[in-house]
Amino acid sequence: MQKNEAKSLQIRRMTYAALYLAIAMVLPFITGQIPEIGAMLCPMHIPALLCGFMCGWPWGLAVGFIAPILRSVVFGMPAMFPGAVAMAFELAVYGGMAGFLRQKLPRKKGVLYTVLLISMVAGRLVWGTVRVILAGLSGSTFTWALFLAGAVTNAIPGIILQLVLIPVLVLAMERAGLSLIPQEESGEP
């Protein structure tokens, strides 16, 4: 790849990442209009995952980490401690794993679901680990029941939405040539 092409690709990745960060900032306002399930839809997870899939792991990791902290600073939601801090690590893993595995594994529909599931499980495990650490630092407790409620039970609508929406969007964007992960990095010729 020539120097100008590499620079152009970096600028496009940065632009896309900024777009995904903006979506992460705004999307919770839209889902918040449905009070019963708005937060359960995990709206900031979607842009972090998409950024990883479309821009690669460094950008997905960065957008995932920055989004909840920036949203907490700007809008006060989620609460910084422990919510935004734990979410920052969770979403960083979401975006980082999605991008890393998408680069390393073949770009097939079944593999896309595998990458998505691994990213989601890893992110939730990291979220739980960070919550345990933060609870220990603050002198409170974070029980197994709280982990299951936060990572699984309360997130079921968001999990379903991610499993349905993310593959459709990723495949459509790849077909449209919007993926910024070069083919040679994905293991395909």
Disulfide bonds with the S-S distance in Angstrom:
none
